[in-house]
Amino acid sequence: MLALDGHLQHYSWGSTTALPQFLGRESDGRAWAEVWFGAHPLAPATAPGGRRLDDVIAADPARMLGADVGRAFGDRLPYLLKVIAPERPLSLQVHPTREHAAESFAAENAAGLALDSPLRTYRDANHKPEMLIALTRFTALCGFRTPRRAAVILEGLGTDLTDRLHRLLVDNPTAHGMRAAFRTLVSTSMRPTAQAVGEVVEACRARTRAGTSPSPRIDRFVSLLAEDHPGDPGVVAALLLNPVTLDAGEAMYVPAGALHAYIHGMGLEVMAASDNVLRAGLTPKKVDADEVLQCVSVTAAPPLRVAPERQSATSIAYYAPVDDFELALTELPGTAESGESMASGAPEATGASGATGAPEGSGDEPVRIPGSGPRIVLGLEGEMTLSTGSGTHALAAGQAVFVPAAEGTLRAHGHGRFAQASVP
């Protein structure tokens, strides 16, 4: 097992306190946005001795990844685990399919664009489906509403821009109408002025004060987004999207093509090992409306919430409909003797006879952790000890360890909670 030092990312939308507290470090006043625990070459975690995790894996892929993962994904770790802590809204964004990413990455390579070039959109050839599990109350926008519901939200705001959008959706209440409305907001040729966006924001605030809003939550989101990104058309695009609020332990899956923006909270993200982000707005970074419009799905769909399934008396798993990753949470016996467990909403584990599962032990008795293959284990609370056939490793909140596939069965004892990212 290898202790991992995660790769910190300091973006303007991050919290100055949440991640330092989680990692047990002193805040330095900067915004700590994300910490990456993975082997993506742009920001790999480091193992003892300062070795990059991607280099460690490349030196012995058979032991690190195992034969099954090697056959499916080659000599690379297929997932990336992050802790994310937005204090302010992230960009309005979408992720490409694997096929589109591979084609576009090859085209940018052929054009001679360096990986760190500001002109580049694709950082790798992979897709980036992702799943977020809330560690605290977490707010977001994800996926388009039905055209008819979006028309209701727009109706009565009384601005030229919202009247145009409303007309598009009423005249064509289909995905085509929604695409036309979204294109009106983000395309270079039709992008509304900052003044037009400001008028919509004031109209949303006015109907909130009057108590006449058909969706007070989305109007609050619009006002919040406008504080950080005044005049940005992405603020108005929020009126077309589903607002999402996750409580701790609740999860949401974001497939390729789903337009989304994380707003506030702290959560675990597990995703395919990619950094391909196509931005439509709400950011000072590069906006690529043409690529967003190529990749975005405007089909109306509610946010894809993922209900955890109980693997054992101590572990629950969140399964996404992809082969790249899954994530499990383990709560060792006695950890939640008082207070509510994050896993409390999952059904009890049952054996073949239907009997409720019971912990293998409590306190210092080791518990077998479900799963196999290459795993990244991240402490969330308390102190515990991980063990395999070859040794043990102490783990505390904010600390992570890479468990090579060759290590086989993993056990844990102590008191605490941890997350485990792995391959299905």
C-alpha positions, 0 to 999 in steps of 0.5 A: 500500500502506498500513502498518497499526497493529493494534488491541490488545485487553487481555483478562485471558486474554492473555499479558504477553509473547508479543504484545509480543515479536511486535510488537517492543514493550516489555511493560507488565505488562498482558495483551496478548490479541489484535491486530486487523488489519482494518476492523471498526468496533469495533476497526479498524486504523489507516493512516498519519495515524491514519486508520481502515481502515474509513474509508479503504475507505469513501472509495474502495471501488472501488479498495480492494476491487475490483468482485468483492468489492464485488458480493459483500460491499458496501463493506466488507472481509469478513474480519478477521485477528488474532494471538491469544495466550492464556496462560489459557483463553478463554470457552466460546463459539459463533458464530451463522449469518449469518441468525441474527446479522442477525435478532438484531442487528436486534432489539437495534437495535430495542430501542434497545441501544447497540453498547457496552451490556453487555446487548447480545449481537450487535455486528453482523449478520454470521456469524463462522466462523473459522480458526486457524493455530498459530504455536506449540503451541496447545491448545483444545477444539472440537466435541462427542464422540460420545455413546458416547465422552462416556459412557465419559469420564464413567463411573466418576467417581462424582459425582451430576452426572456420573452424571446426565450419563452416564445421559442419554447412555446412555439416548439416545446421539444428538444429542438426548441430548447436547443434554440433557446440555449443557443440564443444564450451562448452562441457568439453571434446571438449572445445577449448583452450584459444589460439584457442579463441584468434585466433578467436578474432584476426581474427574478429578484422582483418576483421573489420579493413579491412572492410570485415566483413559480420556482423561488429556488431557481430565482435565488440561484440566478441572483447568486450566480449574478453576484459572481458573474454579473452580465454572464448569459450563463446566469440566464441559462440557469432558468432552463436547468434543474436546481439540485440540492443534495444532503450529506450522503446523497449522490448525483451522476453526471453523464457525458453531455449533461450541462451542469454547474456546482454551486456550493458545498463539499463533496467527493467526486469520482470520475473517468480519468480525464480533465476535458471540460467544455465551458459555456459560461460563468467563468473567466476561463476559455468559453467554447460555445461551438464545442458545447453546442456540439456535445450538449444534450438538451433532452429533458431529464431530471438529475440522475440521483444514485441510491446507495446499495449496501455491500455489507454491514459496514459498506455501501456502494454507489454504482454509476452506469459506466465501467470506469469507476464506482465508489463505496463508503465504509463506516467501521463498527461503533463510529456512529453510536451517536448521530446519524450515519451517512449510510443511514439511507441504504437498505440493510445488507442481507445474506442468502437467507434474507437475514440482516448482515452483522459486522464481523467485529467492533472496535479493533476487530478487523472488518473485510472491505468489499472490492478488488483491483486497484483502489484509492482509500480516503479517510473521512473521519476518525482513525483506522488501520488498513491491512492486506496480506503484506502489511498494514497502514494507518489512515486518518481523516484527509489521508489517502492510500493506494492499494495495488490490485495484487494486494488482494483482500483489504481489511480495516479496524478502528473507528471512522469512515472512509471512501474507496474508489475502485473499478467495477 
